[in-house]
Every structure is written in C-alpha cells, then in structure tokens.
C-alpha cells in the first residue's frame, strides 16, 4: 500500500514541476511592471514602471488609447494570477518533496 501512495505522490510531484516550469515560461513572456499615468501640462502620458534593485525605471509609452490601456491592465492581472498560482505550486512541491522524502533523500 505504501508503494501505491508514494507512486501517486511522485506522479503529482512530476505534474507540479511541469506546471511550475510552464507558468514560469508564461510569466517571462509577459511585460514586467505596471502602467502609470502622469498628467503633464494638461495631457496624460503613460509610462511602464519597473523595479530594478533599489531604483524605479520609467519607460515612456506616450499617449495610449483606452484599448491599449485595457490590454496593459489585463496583462498585469494575468501576471498577478500566474504569480499567485506559482506561489501555490511552490508550496505544493515543497510539501510533496517532504512527504516523499520520509527518511530518504528524494
């Protein structure tokens, strides 16, 4: 019976590691940072704000249409969802590895 349970847990660990790799790849494809809107002389301009070590970098995007702003916002939400899922997967992988290990290294 122990072999059956360990087999199922090992299979789930493999699935979790594959999902983790896929989520990481998808996360790397999405733009990093968030969209910031600044009002300069009565006009709105957009910047993509990214954090690099201790500094914030502002990449000028110019005047964007409402569709482009919605696209950036949806990508930002997608990125947040991937990060949340990745966090859950990391916890699951840690749990499965510790469960499978028992007294033996995995």
TORVEXMI-29444 format. One record per atom (N, C-alpha, C, O): atom name; z negated, y, x. Coordinates in pm, 1 decimal. Example, Ala and Ser with C-alpha at 12.3 -4.5 7.8 and 13.67 -1.06 7.14 Angstrom:
REM TORVEXMI-29444
atome,zz,yy,xx
N,-780.0,-569.0,1319.0
CA,-780.0,-450.0,1230.0
C,-780.0,-330.0,1320.0
O,-846.5,-331.9,1423.6
N,-708.0,-225.0,1285.0
CA,-714.0,-106.0,1367.0
C,-787.0,3.0,1290.0
O,-803.9,113.8,1340.9
This chain:
REM TORVEXMI-29444
atome,zz,yy,xx
N,0.0,-120.1,81.8
CA,0.0,0.0,0.0
C,0.0,126.7,86.3
O,63.6,226.1,51.2
N,-72.4,122.4,200.5
CA,-76.7,238.9,287.8
C,61.0,271.3,343.8
O,96.0,388.4,358.1
N,140.1,168.1,376.0
CA,273.4,189.8,430.1
C,364.5,258.3,330.5
O,447.7,340.5,368.9
N,350.2,225.9,203.2
CA,432.5,285.4,98.5
C,401.4,434.0,84.0
O,492.0,516.7,74.7
N,273.3,466.6,82.2
CA,232.6,607.1,67.2
C,275.4,688.1,188.4
O,325.1,800.0,175.1
N,255.8,630.4,307.5
CA,298.5,702.1,428.9
C,448.5,723.3,430.5
O,496.6,826.7,476.8
N,523.1,625.2,380.0
CA,668.4,639.1,373.6
C,709.5,752.8,282.5
O,798.5,830.9,316.1
N,645.3,762.6,167.6
CA,675.8,870.5,72.7
C,639.0,1005.7,133.0
O,714.2,1102.4,120.9
N,522.5,1012.1,198.1
CA,480.4,1137.7,260.5
C,573.8,1177.5,374.9
O,605.1,1295.3,392.1
N,617.8,1078.9,452.6
CA,710.8,1107.8,562.7
C,844.0,1157.4,508.8
O,904.5,1248.2,565.8
N,889.6,1098.6,399.9
CA,1015.3,1143.7,337.7
C,1000.5,1286.5,286.2
O,1091.0,1368.4,302.3
N,886.5,1316.1,224.5
CA,861.5,1451.4,174.4
C,853.0,1550.9,289.7
O,898.7,1664.4,276.6
N,795.5,1510.1,401.6
CA,789.7,1596.3,519.7
C,930.6,1626.8,570.2
O,960.6,1740.7,605.9
N,1015.5,1526.8,573.1
CA,1154.7,1548.4,614.8
C,1226.8,1644.2,522.2
O,1299.5,1732.3,568.2
N,1207.2,1627.7,390.9
CA,1268.8,1718.4,293.1
C,1218.3,1860.8,312.3
O,1295.9,1956.3,307.7
N,1088.6,1874.3,333.7
CA,1029.7,2006.9,351.5
C,1083.4,2074.6,477.2
O,1110.4,2194.7,475.9
N,1099.1,1999.4,585.1
CA,1151.9,2056.6,708.8
C,1297.6,2099.7,692.5
O,1338.2,2202.6,746.4
N,1376.6,2021.1,618.1
CA,1515.9,2060.5,592.6
C,1522.3,2187.3,507.3
O,1603.1,2276.6,533.0
N,1436.1,2194.1,405.4
CA,1432.9,2313.9,320.6
C,1388.6,2435.8,401.4
O,1441.6,2545.4,383.1
N,1292.5,2416.8,489.7
CA,1243.2,2525.7,573.8
C,1355.3,2579.3,662.2
O,1370.0,2700.4,678.4
N,1433.5,2489.2,718.8
CA,1546.3,2529.5,803.8
C,1649.9,2606.4,722.4
O,1701.2,2709.0,767.1
N,1680.6,2556.0,602.0
CA,1779.3,2621.8,517.6
C,1732.4,2760.7,474.3
O,1810.4,2855.9,476.4
N,1604.3,2772.8,434.8
CA,1550.7,2902.2,394.0
C,1553.0,3000.9,510.7
O,1582.9,3118.8,491.7
N,1522.0,2953.5,630.1
CA,1523.4,3040.3,748.2
C,1665.1,3089.7,776.2
O,1684.9,3206.7,808.9
N,1763.2,3001.3,763.6
CA,1902.2,3041.6,784.8
C,1945.9,3144.2,681.1
O,2011.4,3242.7,715.3
N,1910.4,3122.1,554.8
CA,1946.3,3216.8,449.3
C,1876.4,3351.1,469.7
O,1934.3,3456.6,443.6
N,1753.4,3346.6,515.9
CA,1677.2,3468.2,540.6
C,1739.6,3549.7,653.2
O,1740.1,3672.7,648.4
N,1792.2,3481.4,754.1
CA,1857.2,3550.7,865.8
C,1986.6,3619.5,824.2
O,2027.4,3717.3,886.8
N,2051.4,3569.6,719.4
CA,2177.0,3628.9,672.0
C,2154.1,3759.8,597.3
O,2242.3,3845.6,594.0
N,2035.8,3775.5,537.3
CA,2008.2,3894.3,456.5
C,1972.0,4012.4,545.9
O,1916.2,3993.7,654.0
N,2003.7,4135.5,500.9
CA,1969.1,4252.9,581.0
C,1817.8,4272.9,585.8
O,1748.3,4253.3,486.1
N,1768.2,4311.7,701.9
CA,1625.3,4335.6,717.9
C,1594.2,4479.4,682.9
O,1677.2,4568.2,702.5
N,1475.4,4502.4,631.3
CA,1432.9,4638.0,599.4
C,1445.1,4668.1,452.0
O,1482.7,4583.0,371.4
N,1412.3,4791.1,419.0
CA,1422.0,4834.0,279.5
C,1494.9,4968.0,273.2
O,1505.8,5040.2,372.3
N,1543.1,4998.0,156.3
CA,1621.3,5119.0,135.7
C,1527.4,5235.3,103.7
O,1441.6,5224.4,16.2
N,1544.2,5345.7,174.6
CA,1464.1,5465.9,150.0
C,1557.0,5579.0,108.5
O,1667.2,5593.8,161.3
N,1509.8,5659.1,12.0
CA,1589.3,5771.8,-36.3
C,1521.5,5900.7,6.8
O,1402.0,5920.3,-15.4
N,1600.0,5988.3,68.9
CA,1547.6,6117.9,112.2
C,1628.5,6228.6,45.2
O,1750.2,6218.8,29.4
N,1557.4,6333.8,6.5
CA,1623.3,6448.3,-53.9
C,1634.8,6557.1,51.7
O,1534.4,6607.3,102.2
N,1758.6,6592.8,84.3
CA,1784.7,6694.2,185.5
C,1876.0,6800.5,123.8
O,1989.3,6772.2,85.1
N,1824.4,6922.2,115.7
CA,1897.4,7035.7,59.2
C,1953.7,7003.3,-78.9
O,2068.1,7036.8,-109.3
N,1873.8,6938.7,-161.4
CA,1912.5,6911.2,-299.3
C,1998.1,6787.6,-318.7
O,2032.0,6754.3,-432.3
N,2034.3,6718.4,-211.1
CA,2116.3,6596.9,-221.8
C,2034.6,6476.8,-173.9
O,1949.2,6488.0,-85.9
N,2063.6,6361.8,-234.7
CA,1993.0,6240.4,-195.1
C,2077.1,6158.4,-97.9
O,2196.1,6135.4,-119.7
N,2012.9,6115.6,8.7
CA,2076.5,6032.4,108.9
C,1991.0,5907.3,128.2
O,1869.0,5910.8,112.4
N,2056.2,5798.4,162.0
CA,1985.9,5671.7,175.4
C,1984.0,5624.4,320.6
O,2078.9,5643.3,396.7
N,1871.9,5562.3,354.9
CA,1851.3,5507.2,488.2
C,1797.5,5365.2,474.8
O,1722.0,5335.0,382.4
N,1836.3,5279.5,566.5
CA,1780.1,5145.7,572.9
C,1668.9,5150.1,677.8
O,1695.1,5172.6,796.0
N,1545.3,5128.6,634.3
CA,1428.5,5140.0,721.9
C,1391.1,5001.6,772.6
O,1372.5,4908.4,694.4
N,1380.2,4989.4,905.6
CA,1342.7,4863.2,969.1
C,1229.4,4888.5,1065.9
O,1220.2,4995.4,1126.1
N,1142.4,4788.7,1080.6
CA,1032.4,4799.4,1175.1
C,1068.6,4723.5,1301.9
O,1107.9,4607.0,1296.4
N,1055.4,4789.4,1414.9
CA,1075.9,4727.0,1545.3
C,951.7,4754.0,1628.8
O,928.4,4866.4,1673.2
N,873.0,4650.4,1649.5
CA,746.1,4660.7,1722.8
C,658.7,4767.3,1657.9
O,612.9,4747.2,1545.3
N,633.4,4881.0,1725.2
CA,544.4,4984.1,1669.6
C,620.6,5095.9,1599.1
O,559.0,5186.2,1542.4
N,752.6,5091.3,1601.8
CA,832.2,5203.3,1551.8
C,910.4,5164.7,1426.3
O,936.9,5047.5,1399.5
N,945.9,5268.5,1351.0
CA,1033.5,5250.8,1235.8
C,1169.5,5309.9,1270.4
O,1178.4,5422.0,1320.6
N,1274.5,5234.5,1243.6
CA,1410.2,5282.2,1267.2
C,1475.0,5313.2,1133.3
O,1467.2,5233.5,1039.8
N,1538.0,5427.7,1124.5
CA,1608.1,5469.2,1004.7
C,1757.4,5463.9,1032.1
O,1808.6,5541.5,1112.8
N,1827.4,5373.1,965.7
CA,1972.6,5363.1,979.7
C,2036.3,5433.9,861.2
O,2015.2,5395.5,746.1
N,2113.5,5536.2,889.6
CA,2175.4,5618.3,786.0
C,2279.9,5539.2,709.4
O,2368.1,5477.7,769.5
N,2270.6,5540.5,577.7
CA,2368.6,5473.1,491.6
C,2451.3,5573.3,411.4
O,2555.1,5537.3,356.0
N,2407.0,5696.7,404.8
CA,2482.5,5800.6,334.8
C,2450.4,5805.5,187.4
O,2345.9,5758.2,142.8
N,2542.9,5864.0,112.4
CA,2528.0,5869.2,-32.7
C,2576.4,5736.1,-88.5
O,2689.3,5694.8,-62.0
N,2492.4,5669.6,-164.5
CA,2527.7,5539.3,-221.2
C,2539.3,5549.6,-372.3
O,2467.6,5626.6,-436.3
N,2629.3,5472.1,-427.9
CA,2640.7,5467.0,-572.8
C,2525.3,5385.1,-629.0
O,2456.1,5315.3,-555.0
N,2505.2,5393.7,-757.9
CA,2394.4,5319.8,-819.7
C,2414.8,5169.1,-806.9
O,2317.5,5094.3,-798.1
N,2540.4,5123.8,-805.8
CA,2567.4,4980.6,-788.6
C,2526.1,4932.9,-649.5
O,2469.4,4824.7,-634.5
N,2554.9,5014.2,-548.4
CA,2517.1,4978.6,-411.4
C,2365.0,4976.0,-395.5
O,2310.9,4890.5,-325.5
N,2297.1,5069.3,-460.3
CA,2150.9,5073.1,-455.0
C,2094.0,4948.3,-521.5
O,1999.9,4887.7,-470.3
N,2151.3,4909.8,-636.4
CA,2106.8,4788.4,-705.5
C,2129.9,4664.6,-618.9
O,2047.9,4572.8,-617.8
N,2241.0,4662.6,-547.1
CA,2270.3,4549.8,-458.6
C,2164.7,4538.8,-348.9
O,2114.5,4430.0,-320.7
N,2131.5,4652.1,-287.4
CA,2028.4,4651.1,-182.8
C,1893.7,4607.0,-239.3
O,1821.2,4530.8,-175.3
N,1860.2,4654.9,-358.9
CA,1732.3,4617.5,-420.6
C,1728.6,4468.0,-451.9
O,1626.0,4402.9,-432.1
N,1839.9,4413.7,-500.8
CA,1842.6,4270.7,-532.4
C,1832.4,4187.3,-404.8
O,1767.3,4082.8,-404.2
N,1896.6,4233.0,-296.2
CA,1884.7,4162.6,-168.2
C,1741.6,4168.7,-115.3
O,1692.6,4073.3,-54.9
N,1675.8,4281.4,-138.6
CA,1536.5,4295.2,-95.5
C,1447.0,4198.3,-173.4
O,1357.2,4137.1,-115.5
N,1470.8,4184.0,-303.7
CA,1394.2,4088.7,-384.6
C,1421.9,3944.7,-342.5
O,1331.3,3861.5,-336.3
N,1548.6,3917.2,-314.0
CA,1586.2,3783.1,-268.7
C,1515.8,3749.9,-137.7
O,1466.6,3638.6,-119.3
N,1511.2,3846.7,-47.2
CA,1443.1,3828.3,80.8
C,1293.6,3801.4,59.7
O,1235.8,3714.5,125.0
N,1232.5,3875.6,-30.5
CA,1090.0,3856.2,-59.7
C,1065.2,3716.5,-117.1
O,966.0,3652.2,-82.8
N,1154.2,3669.7,-203.5
CA,1139.7,3535.5,-261.5
C,1154.4,3427.3,-155.5
O,1079.6,3329.5,-155.0
N,1250.9,3445.0,-65.7
CA,1267.8,3347.7,43.2
C,1143.8,3344.5,132.2
O,1099.0,3237.1,172.3
N,1088.7,3460.8,163.1
CA,969.5,3466.2,248.2
C,850.5,3399.2,180.4
O,772.3,3329.6,245.1
N,837.5,3420.6,49.2
CA,728.2,3358.2,-25.7
C,744.4,3206.3,-27.1
O,647.9,3133.0,-5.8
N,866.1,3159.5,-52.1
CA,893.5,3015.9,-52.6
C,871.4,2955.9,86.0
O,818.9,2845.3,98.9
N,911.2,3028.7,188.2
CA,893.6,2981.2,325.7
C,745.3,2969.6,360.7
O,704.7,2877.1,431.0
N,666.3,3062.1,312.2
CA,522.5,3056.9,335.5
C,460.9,2932.8,270.0
O,378.0,2864.5,330.1
N,502.2,2904.9,146.9
CA,453.2,2785.3,77.0
C,496.1,2658.0,150.0
O,418.1,2563.7,163.4
N,619.9,2656.5,196.5
CA,669.9,2539.7,269.1
C,594.3,2518.3,399.6
O,565.8,2404.4,436.6
N,561.6,2625.9,469.3
CA,485.0,2612.6,593.6
C,349.0,2548.7,567.2
O,304.0,2463.6,643.8
N,283.9,2589.9,458.7
CA,155.0,2530.5,422.2
C,171.5,2383.6,386.4
O,88.7,2300.1,423.0
N,280.0,2352.2,314.1
CA,305.7,2214.2,274.3
C,332.9,2126.5,396.2
O,282.5,2014.5,404.1
N,411.6,2175.8,490.8
CA,442.5,2100.0,611.6
C,314.5,2075.7,691.9
O,292.8,1965.6,742.6
N,231.4,2176.9,703.3
CA,105.4,2161.9,776.2
C,17.9,2055.1,710.5
O,-41.4,1971.6,778.9
N,10.3,2058.5,577.7
CA,-69.6,1959.5,504.7
C,-14.5,1818.9,523.6
O,-89.6,1725.0,550.1
N,118.2,1804.6,509.8
CA,178.9,1671.6,522.9
C,161.3,1615.9,663.5
O,133.3,1497.2,680.3
N,177.6,1700.3,763.9
CA,159.3,1653.7,901.6
C,15.4,1609.4,926.0
O,-8.1,1506.5,989.4
N,-79.9,1686.1,876.4
CA,-219.5,1648.1,897.2
C,-254.8,1523.1,818.2
O,-336.0,1442.5,863.6
N,-195.3,1505.5,700.6
CA,-220.7,1386.0,620.2
C,-160.3,1263.0,686.0
O,-223.1,1157.2,690.4
N,-40.1,1276.7,736.6
CA,26.6,1163.3,801.1
C,-37.8,1127.0,934.3
O,-39.7,1010.2,973.1
N,-89.6,1225.4,1002.8
CA,-144.4,1202.7,1135.0
C,-261.3,1105.9,1130.9
O,-263.4,1007.7,1205.2
N,-357.6,1132.5,1045.4
CA,-476.6,1049.8,1043.6
C,-539.6,1052.6,1180.5
O,-586.9,1157.3,1224.7
N,-541.2,940.9,1248.1
CA,-594.4,934.2,1383.4
C,-481.6,923.9,1487.0
O,-508.0,918.2,1607.1
N,-357.4,921.5,1441.0
CA,-242.6,907.4,1530.8
C,-163.1,1037.5,1533.4
O,-151.2,1104.2,1430.6
N,-108.5,1074.4,1649.1
CA,-19.5,1191.2,1651.4
C,112.9,1159.4,1585.5
O,164.5,1048.4,1598.5
N,168.5,1257.2,1514.4
CA,296.1,1236.3,1445.5
C,410.1,1275.2,1537.2
O,526.6,1265.3,1498.5
